[in-house]
Each structure stands twice: as structure tokens, then as C-alpha cells.
Amino acid sequence: MAGLYLDTPALCRVLLAEPDAAAIRATLASYDGWWSSGLLIVELRRLAAREGLQAIAEGMLRGVRTVPVDGAALERSSAAAAARGPVARRRVGDDIRVRPRWPTVTRWC
């Protein structure tokens, strides 16, 4: 199957072995590749450092292709969020128009 946009909280839940980690891993395994914003690296490494899981996190990051998020993308995303109000059900990729448009896995850390 094609690639998957991976939201940071989903990978955080796998790192922390949360109850839904197995379901997230199964979803990830059904795709040929994963990609995310470059912010994933910072956020996952910070969590891993707090929890003493750096080696595991680095292994997880090797499987993710990252896409840079520039200032214009951040502005579009924040403007879209402000215009819509609560965006809990929206995907970041919808707001910043990151391409390619692959499915998204999102779980909260």
C-alpha cells in the first residue's frame, strides 16, 4: 500500500507502549512508507529523553521520511485553525497542504 502521514502523537503512543500501540503498529505495517513533519524528530526525541527511551526512538525515526515545514506553511495552518475555531478533528496535513496526500494515523500522547 502507499505511504502514510504519521502524526507525532501516534508514534509517541507506540514509544510509550500505550494500550493502542499494537493497533497503531499494525496500521503502520500495512503501508509501504511513513512520512511526517520534521517536528516529529524534535517531539519524539524530547519524549524519549524524558522516559529514557532514546535508543528505541532513534530506531523508530529511521523508518520515517520527514518533510520540512516552513514559515508559510505554519502561517497557513494557524490562520486556518483560527478561522475554524476548534480543530481537534482536523489533520495538520489538511491545514498546511503537505504533499503527497496520504492517509494519517493520529493518536494523542
ROTORGU-124529 format. One line per field, with one value per residue: residue in one letter; x, y, z of N, C-alpha, C in turn; residue number from 1. Coordinates in Angstrom, 2 decimals, decimal comma. Each point is the difference from the previous one (the first is absolute). Layout:
N
resn <- (A_...) $
nu <- (X_...) $
nv <- (Y_...) $
nw <- (Z_...) $
cau <- (X_...) $
cav <- (Y_...) $
caw <- (Z_...) $
cu <- (X_...) $
cv <- (Y_...) $
cw <- (Z_...) $
resi <- (NUM_...) $
END
This chain:
109
resn <- (M_A_G_L_Y_L_D_T_P_A_L_C_R_V_L_L_A_E_P_D_A_A_A_I_R_A_T_L_A_S_Y_D_G_W_W_S_S_G_L_L_I_V_E_L_R_R_L_A_A_R_E_G_L_Q_A_I_A_E_G_M_L_R_G_V_R_T_V_P_V_D_G_A_A_L_E_R_S_S_A_A_A_A_A_R_G_P_V_A_R_R_R_V_G_D_D_I_R_V_R_P_R_W_P_T_V_T_R_W_C) $
nu <- (0,85_-0,55_0,58_0,42_-0,79_1,08_-1,05_0,70_-1,20_-0,21_1,12_-0,42_-1,20_0,58_0,72_-1,11_-0,20_-0,70_-1,19_-0,04_1,16_-0,52_-1,12_0,72_0,76_-1,15_-0,51_1,06_-0,11_-1,20_0,95_0,32_-0,44_0,73_-0,72_0,69_-0,49_0,96_-1,14_-0,34_1,10_-0,27_-1,27_0,31_1,05_-0,76_-1,04_0,76_0,53_-1,21_-0,27_1,19_-0,63_1,15_0,55_-1,09_-0,01_1,31_-0,25_-0,94_0,84_0,80_-1,20_0,24_-0,60_0,82_-0,97_0,81_-0,21_-0,30_0,44_-0,02_0,48_0,84_0,20_0,02_0,74_0,71_0,04_0,19_0,84_0,49_-0,06_0,41_0,76_-0,64_1,21_-0,51_-0,98_0,78_0,51_1,20_0,14_-1,25_0,50_1,07_-0,92_0,41_0,88_-0,21_-1,25_0,61_-0,53_-0,70_1,00_-0,99_0,78_-0,59_1,11) $
nv <- (-1,17_1,14_1,18_0,36_1,07_0,10_0,19_0,97_0,38_-0,42_0,57_1,07_-0,32_-0,21_1,10_0,51_-0,80_1,03_-0,13_1,10_-0,18_-1,14_0,66_0,93_-0,90_-0,60_1,18_0,33_-1,25_0,53_0,90_0,42_1,15_0,72_1,10_1,05_0,96_0,86_0,54_-1,05_0,34_1,28_-0,14_-0,92_0,69_1,07_-0,64_-0,49_1,20_0,50_-0,95_0,44_0,39_0,67_-1,13_-0,23_1,24_-0,08_-1,20_0,56_0,98_-1,06_-0,38_1,25_0,31_1,02_0,88_0,94_0,71_0,81_1,23_-0,07_-1,22_0,44_1,05_-0,78_-0,83_0,98_0,57_-1,19_-0,28_1,22_-0,17_-1,22_0,58_-0,79_-0,56_-0,47_0,15_1,05_-0,35_0,01_-1,12_0,01_0,48_-0,76_-0,80_-0,89_-0,23_-1,22_-0,08_-0,45_-1,16_0,34_-0,32_0,21_0,04_0,31_0,67) $
nw <- (0,00_-0,33_0,04_1,20_0,16_0,73_0,78_0,56_0,43_-1,24_-0,44_0,66_-0,42_-1,16_0,04_0,50_-1,04_-0,48_0,58_-0,75_0,59_0,36_0,21_0,60_0,66_0,21_0,30_0,73_0,44_-0,10_0,27_-1,23_0,41_0,84_0,12_0,41_0,74_-0,29_0,45_-0,69_-0,63_0,08_-0,33_-0,91_-0,44_0,14_-0,52_-0,96_-0,04_0,11_-0,90_-0,43_-1,09_0,11_0,36_0,69_0,46_0,13_0,46_0,71_0,29_0,03_0,41_0,41_-1,14_0,21_0,16_-0,50_1,09_-1,01_0,10_-1,32_0,11_0,92_-0,76_-1,10_0,71_0,56_-1,19_-0,55_0,99_-0,07_-1,31_0,29_0,90_0,87_-0,03_1,11_-0,88_-0,16_-1,16_0,58_-0,64_0,50_1,13_0,04_-0,49_0,87_-0,94_-0,41_-0,44_1,05_0,36_1,06_0,82_0,83_1,03_1,11_0,25) $
cau <- (-0,85_0,75_0,53_-0,92_0,43_0,05_-0,06_0,89_-0,60_-0,13_1,28_0,21_-0,75_0,74_1,21_-0,37_-0,71_-1,36_-0,89_-0,31_1,25_-0,03_-0,88_0,73_1,05_-0,64_-0,34_1,25_0,54_-0,77_0,41_1,36_0,89_-0,63_0,61_-0,54_0,65_1,27_-0,24_-0,07_1,32_0,17_-0,98_0,23_1,26_-0,20_-0,74_0,89_0,99_-0,68_-0,37_1,14_-0,27_0,64_0,41_-1,21_-0,50_0,86_-0,37_-1,29_0,18_0,65_-1,01_-0,89_0,51_-0,52_-0,23_0,15_-1,15_0,54_-0,80_-1,26_-0,89_-0,46_-0,96_-1,24_-0,60_-0,55_-1,11_-1,13_-0,50_-0,70_-1,24_-0,94_-0,23_0,60_0,41_0,40_-0,28_0,70_1,37_0,96_0,27_-1,07_0,20_1,25_0,04_1,21_-0,21_-1,23_-1,14_-0,13_-0,81_0,66_-0,24_0,12_-0,40_0,56_0,95) $
cav <- (1,17_1,25_0,53_0,47_1,14_-0,45_1,09_-0,25_-0,71_-1,43_-0,64_0,11_-1,07_-1,23_0,09_-0,18_-1,27_0,26_-1,12_-0,10_-0,07_-1,13_0,36_0,99_-0,74_-0,78_0,94_0,41_-1,12_-0,20_1,01_-0,15_0,98_0,98_1,32_0,93_1,29_-0,06_0,18_-1,33_-0,34_0,75_-0,41_-1,38_-0,05_0,61_-0,98_-1,13_0,41_0,04_-1,35_-0,91_-0,90_0,59_-0,99_-0,48_1,10_0,15_-1,09_0,33_1,13_-0,45_-0,42_1,11_1,07_1,27_1,09_1,26_0,90_1,35_1,05_0,19_-1,12_0,24_1,10_-0,53_-0,90_0,75_0,82_-0,91_-0,42_1,13_0,24_-1,09_-0,26_-1,28_-0,81_-1,31_-1,06_0,29_-0,47_1,06_-0,03_0,72_1,44_0,50_-0,47_-0,78_-1,00_-0,53_-0,17_-1,38_-0,11_0,46_-0,71_0,96_-0,36_1,02_-0,39) $
caw <- (0,00_-0,08_1,25_1,04_0,81_1,39_0,95_1,14_1,13_-0,26_0,26_1,46_0,66_-0,24_0,83_1,41_0,13_0,44_-0,34_-1,42_-0,77_-0,93_-1,12_-0,80_-0,72_-1,07_-1,06_-0,63_-0,77_-1,23_-0,98_-0,53_0,59_0,88_-0,05_0,97_0,13_0,70_1,44_0,60_0,55_1,25_1,00_0,44_0,76_1,32_0,80_0,25_1,01_1,30_0,42_-0,10_-1,12_-1,17_-1,01_-0,66_-0,82_-1,18_-0,91_-0,60_-0,91_-1,24_-0,96_-0,36_-0,85_0,50_-0,94_0,73_0,11_-0,03_0,63_-0,73_0,35_1,37_-0,06_-0,57_0,97_1,13_-0,49_-0,24_1,31_0,61_-0,73_0,25_1,41_0,42_-1,15_0,53_-0,95_-1,24_-0,11_-0,29_-1,43_-0,70_0,16_-0,58_-1,39_-0,25_-1,04_-0,56_0,91_0,44_1,21_1,22_1,25_1,09_1,35_0,90_1,05) $
cu <- (0,90_0,50_-1,07_0,59_-0,13_0,03_0,84_-0,67_-0,16_1,30_0,36_-0,69_0,69_1,25_-0,31_-0,75_-1,39_-0,92_-0,30_1,25_0,00_-0,86_0,69_1,10_-0,58_-0,37_1,26_0,55_-0,74_0,33_1,45_0,99_-0,77_0,73_-0,68_0,71_1,34_-0,13_-0,05_1,33_0,19_-0,92_0,25_1,29_-0,15_-0,74_0,91_1,03_-0,63_-0,25_1,15_-0,13_0,66_0,34_-1,22_-0,53_0,84_-0,29_-1,32_0,15_0,65_-1,01_-0,90_0,72_-0,60_-0,07_0,15_-1,29_0,57_-0,97_-1,34_-1,00_-0,55_-1,03_-1,34_-0,73_-0,64_-1,16_-1,24_-0,61_-0,79_-1,34_-1,06_-0,35_0,64_0,29_0,38_-0,22_0,70_1,40_0,91_0,27_-1,08_0,26_1,26_0,20_1,32_-0,35_1,05_-1,08_-0,17_-0,89_0,82_-0,35_0,22_-0,53_0,64_0,96_-0,49) $
cv <- (1,24_0,44_0,58_1,21_-0,42_1,21_-0,38_-0,76_-1,51_-0,73_0,08_-1,14_-1,35_-0,02_-0,31_-1,31_0,19_-1,14_-0,15_-0,10_-1,14_0,31_1,02_-0,69_-0,81_0,90_0,42_-1,09_-0,21_1,02_-0,21_0,96_0,98_1,31_0,90_1,33_-0,20_0,20_-1,34_-0,36_0,66_-0,55_-1,42_-0,12_0,61_-0,95_-1,16_0,34_0,04_-1,40_-0,99_-1,00_0,47_-1,01_-0,52_1,08_0,16_-1,10_0,28_1,11_-0,40_-0,40_1,10_1,00_1,31_1,04_1,30_0,81_1,40_1,00_0,21_-1,11_0,19_1,12_-0,48_-0,86_0,76_0,88_-0,86_-0,43_1,12_0,24_-1,05_-0,18_-1,32_-0,89_-1,40_-1,12_0,20_-0,60_1,16_0,07_0,70_1,50_0,49_-0,47_-0,68_-1,05_-1,07_-0,20_-1,48_-0,04_0,40_-0,91_1,02_-0,62_1,03_-0,59_0,56) $
cw <- (0,00_1,38_0,90_0,69_1,46_0,91_1,23_1,14_-0,22_0,31_1,48_0,73_-0,20_0,89_1,46_0,26_0,61_-0,44_-1,49_-0,88_-1,00_-1,22_-0,91_-0,80_-1,16_-1,17_-0,74_-0,91_-1,32_-1,09_-0,40_0,64_0,85_-0,17_1,00_-0,11_0,71_1,50_0,73_0,67_1,35_1,09_0,51_0,81_1,39_0,93_0,37_1,07_1,39_0,54_-0,05_-1,13_-1,29_-1,08_-0,78_-0,94_-1,26_-1,02_-0,70_-1,04_-1,32_-1,07_-0,51_-0,89_0,49_-1,11_0,78_0,01_0,06_0,64_-0,68_0,35_1,41_0,04_-0,55_1,01_1,14_-0,43_-0,23_1,33_0,66_-0,67_0,32_1,46_0,37_-1,20_0,42_-1,01_-1,33_0,03_-0,33_-1,49_-0,82_0,03_-0,71_-1,43_-0,34_-1,04_0,13_1,05_0,31_1,21_1,23_1,17_1,11_1,29_0,91_1,01_1,30) $
resi <- (1_2_3_4_5_6_7_8_9_10_11_12_13_14_15_16_17_18_19_20_21_22_23_24_25_26_27_28_29_30_31_32_33_34_35_36_37_38_39_40_41_42_43_44_45_46_47_48_49_50_51_52_53_54_55_56_57_58_59_60_61_62_63_64_65_66_67_68_69_70_71_72_73_74_75_76_77_78_79_80_81_82_83_84_85_86_87_88_89_90_91_92_93_94_95_96_97_98_99_100_101_102_103_104_105_106_107_108_109) $
END
